[in-house]
Amino acid sequence: MKKLVLFAACILLAVSAFTQSDAQNEKENEKKITLTKIGKYSCGKQPKQVLFSPDGEYILLPLLDDKGVDVFSVKEKKIVKRITPPKANQVGFAEGLFIPEKGVFLVSQMTTATVYEYSYPGFELKRSIPTEGNWSKFIAWSPEKNMLAVSNWVSNDVSLIDYDSGKVLTKLKTGKAPRGLYFYNGGSNLLTLSYESGLLESFNTETYKRVNSIKITNASMRHVSVESDTNTAYISDMYFTKVYKLDLGAFKITDSFATYHKPNTIELYSDDILFISCRGPNNPVDYTRRSPKDGKVQVIDTNTMTLLTEIQGGNQPTGLAISPDRKLLCFSNFQDANIELYSIECE
């Protein structure tokens, strides 16, 4: 009997030692993100998005309720230029995109269903590209297909555009209010996110047919960020305040993270660290008005889908971007007409 007791005690000690060792290893492997505020800077009205230039010298701010796109100098810490497209008075600038290999910057204007192309560097207007849709928003690029995709919020479709000619090849009929887009499988497939139908859809870009879909009733799918191997995507859902992990090959949601109110823009810092801008709760009178509480920026571990850290934002943090050298975070406070800049340290 004494031998059995002694044996059991040894087993318990071994298990305890193993558990403590395991916990210690987990603690040692835990990622540490430190965000240090550099400053807050005023800009035009309703900065919808922020994006760094490929060389990291500028931050571009498409303005939803103002006449163009503000250009913020990272070195000078101020707005140094306002890009004003031909119909800037109609406001409604939603999303931008740099294509480094083409030496251009693109920006969409919802009110005119137009994408404007500018040279970079220099920001000289090269051409205007009609989308033939209604209320054009997000722009995606496929170098393999030499093709642009633009989501049209009101006409409920996505324009596929030949880059060289600027001509619309087709318009893919999607769920209501398409927004986020991503080309994958070498451009052979296009992932589309529907804000009002709760749909994730995959289209073949050669046959133009839908090949896969996932529906989550009432979900408001907004933005997508994809890991470097292009097999795993992350999707923000503003209605259910979640970020989903999506296996693109199986086209199946495999995990999720419950965020702070209204997750907007998401961007991978690395394959295992994701940044999320959260607008905060809607105004009970009208969601377009100032939120009753300010928003946050959250950072999660994508392996465990757990929170690493978070910082306080202003009223409705919306746009979010990480610099090409991974040293800076910028996000816009939509209702405050400003941006915030932080340094990033990762251990």
SVG drawing of the C-alpha trace seen along z (x, -y; Angstrom):
<svg xmlns="http://www.w3.org/2000/svg" viewBox="-32 -72 44 74">
<polyline fill="none" stroke="black" stroke-width="0.4" points="0.0,0.0 2.9,-2.3 4.5,-1.6 1.2,-2.6 1.0,-5.8 4.6,-6.6 4.1,-5.8 1.0,-8.0 2.9,-10.9 5.7,-10.6 3.2,-10.7 1.6,-13.8 5.0,-15.5 6.0,-14.6 2.7,-15.9 3.0,-19.1 6.6,-19.6 5.5,-19.0 2.6,-21.5 4.8,-24.1 7.4,-23.6 4.7,-23.8 3.3,-27.0 6.8,-28.5 7.5,-27.7 4.2,-29.3 5.1,-32.4 8.5,-32.5 6.9,-32.1 4.3,-34.8 4.5,-37.7 5.0,-41.2 3.9,-44.3 4.7,-47.8 2.9,-50.7 4.3,-54.2 2.4,-57.3 4.3,-59.7 1.5,-62.2 -2.0,-63.2 -2.4,-65.3 -5.3,-67.1 -6.5,-66.4 -9.5,-66.9 -13.0,-65.8 -13.8,-62.1 -10.5,-60.3 -11.9,-57.0 -8.6,-55.2 -4.9,-55.6 -2.1,-54.0 1.6,-54.3 3.5,-55.0 5.7,-52.0 8.8,-53.9 7.2,-54.8 7.7,-58.6 4.0,-59.5 0.6,-58.5 -2.3,-59.0 -5.7,-59.9 -8.8,-59.5 -11.4,-61.9 -15.1,-60.9 -16.5,-64.3 -13.8,-66.5 -12.3,-67.5 -9.7,-64.9 -6.8,-63.0 -4.5,-64.5 -0.8,-63.6 0.9,-63.4 4.7,-63.6 6.1,-61.0 9.3,-63.0 7.7,-66.5 4.7,-65.2 2.2,-67.3 -0.1,-67.4 2.1,-68.6 -0.3,-68.3 -4.0,-67.8 -4.6,-65.7 -7.7,-67.1 -9.1,-64.9 -11.2,-66.6 -14.5,-66.2 -13.2,-66.8 -16.2,-69.1 -18.4,-66.0 -16.3,-64.6 -16.8,-60.9 -13.2,-59.6 -13.2,-56.1 -10.2,-53.9 -6.7,-54.1 -4.2,-51.6 -0.5,-51.8 0.8,-49.5 4.6,-49.9 5.4,-47.9 3.3,-50.3 4.5,-53.4 1.0,-54.5 -1.5,-55.5 -5.2,-54.8 -8.1,-56.3 -11.9,-55.6 -14.6,-58.2 -18.0,-56.8 -20.1,-59.8 -18.8,-59.5 -18.1,-55.8 -14.6,-56.6 -11.0,-55.4 -8.3,-58.1 -4.8,-57.1 -1.8,-59.2 1.9,-58.7 4.1,-58.0 6.3,-59.7 4.9,-63.1 1.2,-62.5 0.4,-63.7 -3.0,-62.7 -2.6,-60.1 -6.2,-59.1 -9.8,-58.6 -11.2,-55.0 -15.0,-54.7 -16.2,-51.6 -19.6,-51.5 -21.0,-50.7 -22.7,-52.7 -20.9,-54.0 -17.5,-52.4 -15.4,-51.7 -12.6,-49.2 -9.9,-48.5 -7.9,-45.2 -5.0,-44.4 -3.9,-41.2 -0.4,-41.4 -0.8,-38.0 -4.0,-38.9 -3.1,-42.6 -6.5,-43.3 -8.3,-45.6 -11.3,-44.8 -13.6,-47.5 -16.5,-46.9 -19.7,-48.9 -21.7,-49.4 -25.0,-50.4 -25.2,-48.5 -24.2,-45.3 -21.5,-44.2 -17.7,-44.2 -16.1,-45.7 -13.3,-43.7 -11.1,-46.1 -8.3,-45.4 -5.5,-47.6 -3.8,-48.6 -7.0,-49.7 -9.0,-50.8 -12.0,-49.0 -14.5,-47.1 -14.3,-43.4 -17.4,-42.4 -19.4,-43.1 -19.7,-40.2 -23.1,-40.2 -22.5,-39.8 -24.4,-40.0 -25.7,-43.4 -23.1,-46.2 -19.9,-44.5 -16.8,-46.0 -13.6,-44.0 -11.8,-42.2 -8.8,-39.9 -7.3,-38.1 -5.9,-34.7 -4.7,-31.5 -2.5,-33.6 -5.4,-35.9 -7.7,-33.0 -10.0,-33.6 -11.5,-36.8 -12.8,-36.8 -15.6,-39.3 -17.2,-40.4 -20.8,-41.6 -21.6,-44.1 -25.4,-43.7 -25.8,-40.1 -23.3,-38.5 -21.7,-36.8 -18.2,-35.6 -18.0,-34.7 -15.3,-33.4 -15.5,-34.0 -13.4,-32.5 -11.9,-35.5 -11.8,-33.7 -15.3,-32.2 -16.7,-35.0 -18.8,-32.4 -19.2,-32.1 -17.5,-28.9 -17.9,-29.2 -19.8,-31.0 -20.4,-31.3 -23.4,-33.1 -23.7,-34.3 -27.1,-35.9 -27.0,-39.5 -23.2,-39.6 -21.6,-42.8 -18.4,-41.7 -16.0,-44.6 -12.3,-44.1 -9.9,-41.2 -6.2,-40.7 -4.3,-37.6 -1.3,-35.7 1.9,-35.5 1.2,-32.0 -2.3,-33.2 -4.0,-30.2 -5.4,-31.9 -7.5,-35.1 -8.9,-37.2 -12.3,-38.9 -13.8,-41.7 -17.5,-41.5 -18.9,-44.8 -22.3,-43.4 -21.2,-40.5 -18.0,-42.4 -15.8,-39.5 -12.7,-38.7 -13.0,-35.4 -10.1,-33.1 -10.9,-31.7 -9.2,-28.8 -9.3,-29.9 -8.6,-26.4 -11.4,-24.7 -13.4,-27.9 -14.3,-27.4 -14.2,-29.6 -12.0,-27.8 -11.8,-30.3 -12.9,-33.7 -12.0,-36.5 -14.6,-38.7 -13.4,-42.3 -14.3,-45.7 -17.3,-47.4 -17.5,-47.6 -14.2,-46.2 -13.3,-48.1 -9.9,-47.8 -7.6,-44.9 -3.9,-44.5 -1.4,-41.7 1.8,-42.9 3.1,-39.4 1.4,-36.1 0.7,-35.7 -0.1,-39.3 -3.2,-41.1 -4.1,-44.8 -7.7,-45.8 -9.3,-49.3 -12.6,-49.3 -14.9,-52.2 -16.8,-51.9 -20.6,-51.6 -23.0,-53.2 -24.7,-56.5 -28.3,-55.4 -29.8,-58.2 -27.7,-57.6 -24.6,-55.5 -23.1,-58.3 -22.9,-60.6 -20.3,-60.6 -20.1,-57.5 -21.1,-57.7 -17.8,-56.1 -14.4,-56.4 -13.0,-53.4 -9.9,-51.3 -7.1,-49.6 -6.6,-46.0 -3.8,-43.6 -4.3,-39.8 -2.2,-36.6 -3.7,-34.8 -2.3,-31.4 -4.4,-31.5 -6.9,-34.2 -6.4,-36.0 -5.7,-39.6 -2.1,-40.8 -2.7,-44.5 -5.0,-47.4 -4.8,-51.2 -7.4,-53.9 -8.4,-55.6 -10.5,-58.7 -14.0,-58.9 -14.5,-56.1 -11.0,-54.8 -11.5,-53.7 -8.5,-53.6 -5.4,-51.6 -2.1,-50.9 1.4,-49.6 4.5,-51.1 6.5,-49.0 9.4,-48.7 6.9,-47.5 8.0,-50.3 5.0,-52.6 1.2,-52.3 -1.2,-54.9 -4.9,-55.1 -7.6,-57.7 -10.3,-59.0 -13.2,-59.4 -15.3,-61.8 -12.3,-63.8 -10.7,-64.6 -7.3,-63.5 -4.8,-60.6 -2.6,-59.1 0.9,-57.8 2.5,-55.2 5.9,-53.4 5.8,-49.6 8.1,-47.3 7.7,-43.6 9.5,-41.0"/>
</svg>
